[in-house]
Amino acid sequence: MKFAYRFSNLLGTVYRRGNLNFTCDGNSVISPVGNRVTVFDLKNNKSDTLPLATRYNVNCVGLSPDGRLAILVDEGGNALLVSLVCRTVLHHFHFKGSVHSVSFSPDGKKFVVTKGNLAQMYHAPGKKREFNAFVLDKTYFGPYDETTCIDWTDDSRCFAVGSKDMSTWVFGAERWDNLIYYALGGHKDAIVACFFESASLDLYTLSQDGALCVWQCDTPPEGLRLMAPRGWRADLLQRDEDEEEEDGEKETTVQGTATPSEEEKKGKVKYTRLAKYFLNKEGDFNSLTAAAYHKKTHLLVTGFASGTFHLHELPEFNLIHSLSISDQRISSAAINSSGDWVAFGCSGLGQLLVWEWQSESYVLKQQGHFNSMVTLAYSPDGQYVATGGDDGKVKVWNTLSGFCFITFTEHSSGVTDVTFTATGYVIVTSSMDGTVRAFDLHRYRNFRTFTSPRPTQFSCVAVDSSGEIVAAGAQDSFEVFIWSMQTGRLLDVLSGHEGPISGLSFNPAKSVLASASWDKTVRLWDMFDSWRTKETLTLSSDALAVAFRPDGAELAVATLNSQIVFWDPESAVQTGSIEGRSDLRSGRKELGKITAKHSAKGKSFTTLCYSADGQSILAGGLSKFVCIYHVREQILVKKFEISCNLSLDAMEEFLNRRKMTEFGNLALIDQDAGEEDGVTIPLPGVKKGDMSSRHFKPEIRVTSLRFSPTGRCWAATTTEGLLIYSLDARMVFDPFELDTSVTPSRIRAALRQRDFTRAILMAFRLNERALVQEALEAVPSDEVEVVSSSLPEAYVEKVLEFLASSFEVSRHLEFYLLWTQHLLMQHGQKLKSRAGTLLPAVQFLQKSIQRHLSDLSKLCDWNRYNLRYALAVSKQRGVKRALEAQGGEEGAAAASSSEDDDESLHLLAGPGEEEEEML
């Protein structure tokens, strides 16, 4: 159970590429993030990443009408059928090509994918068990270039497909006798989106140059006639179709005609263009990139490459709203079911925005780090995570909701390190811009800026346990600078290292600073003894990271030769070492000349972190693996593979032979140059787009690792984002001192006999959560004090851990608080002697109680305000009635004139005696 960590959530990245989707209730947004999918619950203010991943970055997401199923298709054409209810993968499928979009029919029986220059319709997975969930029904040909978009009619009879060849095609889901498939033109650029009108075959098409064409159909959807079989083979054909429906394996090919003859058009469905409007007023530099349409409210949303969006009412084309939300192109747009919220995704900056257009306010505004994340730190209670990136930004994330609630942008260069003070309300960061800054989480401001006498680049920072001393290591002057947090003055400059400072760490128990350097030494500095060097630890290779154990009795150093060396800081004696070269396996880069086996010899751990109890240590570096070692045994306990995304570089151990040609590696060719804002060369001598745009694969790496102080989870900043791994609560059976006499029936028998202490002890020995909860909640509240005092000391820690986890899910808040109070009062002195081992459990308990405190305080403040308002209104009405009774009409006029002033004065004055009693 101790090392049963599993992927829990993905923070730091909210959108990468692909299409956004709202859930059926309209309260959640489904956003593709790399090769994963995150669900943002806007109503409850939470985000949750599904525990599944595709092989490449997710390219498109299709959501079923009932919201239970989703189809995720990645860049390589691999598809996952996902159940959003049980959050598992139901089926794997490969479309044998790149898929641009996928869409379910409104009745949920079919879905269509656009692949290459064709569209394929599949039978949608049903609610019954199937051997093959994806059965191809029909393949539609017609467009000459890649197909880009899909939209269905409300009755699921027809669907429209847009193409890059500037044409739109209307296909039938069934064989309609009076519907022929031909191209609708009228555009001069690639089709971005096409939409059917509600309960009609009327169509809107939008192209990349901002042109909107309105197409009117002369036939209603009810006027479509099924094609009946002709001749003496009618019965035979009908029988074959029935067998085909039962078998589900027969594929039909449908071929469209771009320009049918007039004879073929007679008696058939006919489209005429009613109007053509132009959305783009800025020319080629502001092309249309995304669009969405809400059929009930006739609301059209269009997003542009300049970061602006427009809201129009169709078919009159009335402009409702226009706003610039970003300086990068809008990649995706979506409208929720009620038509109130509009979601936008900007892949360039990694932005996700949800805009309420009626009130003109943001429902959600989140953005990850523009460049890679470099460092992270947990707050002492484990509620917040602070991250720093190469973009110079410091972001603070709430671990419960998964949202970033503050971003500090004061640094002008990349952030290299970040740490919390012991109080948890101050964040200290170091940067390559030559400053160390302290940020206040109460007022959200930069209240201290520490600088050096000479400009230098800081590579690491540390704060002592009292929060009074700030230390930062320089990368170019090889010195350690010491400042006072209170005054901001430079106290001293520690010299002695002969190489760049790679890491700093304060001893949690004493004011001793450990500094690691590339000069193959780690120096221990005594902060109270004139900043003198206490010890110098000599290493066999360059030091890359340093970390103290939570109790301060051990020091771990990661070196360039892939070793982790352990030292006793008191005696300066090496106590052990771990060789991690074979564990830190790395893949081969696409353009690398060295094989993965040989390149692993030069790899090393670049970040270290002790677990909350100090028994294990986490290590990571330039690899897709994170290793957790047992310190005392010095063995590898588990190795986590943080990503399986082949869209990242250095993921595979061997190069793909298919990419090796006689002219060289195909990875050298920028094959995606014509996509999005890249350079497109459709004709000789014609160029448009960003000439500097390049597509490259970022390399997988782990830049920082931190264990939560609660010991329940750990986090890693990687190329994919901030990954959080938590203890797997699904592991039910983990007994403690179990013997044959402990059974569920005996536990319940002890409860019936009111022997609560014995029942609780047996429940914890069996260690099944349901039984433990039943035993604890069976104790009457007036006997909690007696039962808690009779518990042995070995079981107190387990009861506290159970209470901390129960606070997150249980409604019995007062009852569990009573248990916590009596346990700490009865066993406080004994627990204090084992503070080091009990610290994670106590901090986990503090985190759970703090969350309830913040929730209840907000609720009480809101109720207090409502009570004050109700009392003020009732008092004012009483005054008004009294004045009316005394003076008649003059009194009523006086009462009405003084109503607003009295109410405002009453609210500002605070509650009176009657209100205090009510409160």
Salt bridges, closest charged atoms under 4 A:
ASP48 OD2 - ARG87 NH1 2.30
GLU75 OE2 - ARG17 NH1 2.95
GLU130 OE2 - LYS128 NZ 3.81
ASP137 OD2 - LYS110 NZ 3.17
ASP137 OD1 - HIS123 NE2 3.86
ASP137 OD2 - LYS138 NZ 3.29
GLU146 OE1 - LYS164 NZ 3.63
ASP151 OD2 - LYS295 NZ 3.63
ASP154 OD1 - LYS295 NZ 3.47
ASP155 OD2 - ARG157 NE 3.52
ASP177 OD2 - ARG225 NH2 3.85
ASP177 OD1 - ARG230 NH2 3.85
GLU197 OE2 - HIS298 ND1 3.08
GLU241 OE2 - ARG175 NH1 3.07
GLU360 OE2 - HIS321 ND1 3.58
ASP391 OD1 - HIS369 ND1 3.31
ASP433 OD2 - HIS411 ND1 3.26
ASP440 OD2 - ARG443 NH1 3.58
GLU479 OE1 - ARG454 NH2 3.27
ASP519 OD2 - HIS497 ND1 3.16
ASP529 OD2 - ARG532 NH2 2.49
ASP551 OD1 - ARG549 NE 2.88
GLU554 OE1 - ARG549 NH1 3.74
GLU570 OE2 - LYS510 NZ 2.43
GLU590 OE2 - LYS659 NZ 2.97
GLU590 OE2 - LYS697 NZ 2.82
GLU641 OE2 - LYS624 NZ 3.29
GLU699 OE1 - LYS589 NZ 3.27
GLU699 OE1 - ARG701 NH2 3.82
ASP728 OD1 - ARG6 NE 3.04
ASP728 OD1 - ARG730 NE 3.07
ASP739 OD2 - ARG765 NH2 2.62
ASP755 OD2 - ARG758 NE 2.93
GLU774 OE2 - ARG748 NE 3.37
GLU777 OE2 - HIS812 NE2 3.88
GLU783 OE2 - ARG754 NH2 2.91
GLU793 OE2 - ARG834 NE 3.24
GLU797 OE1 - ARG834 NH1 3.79
GLU915 OE2 - HIS906 NE2 3.08
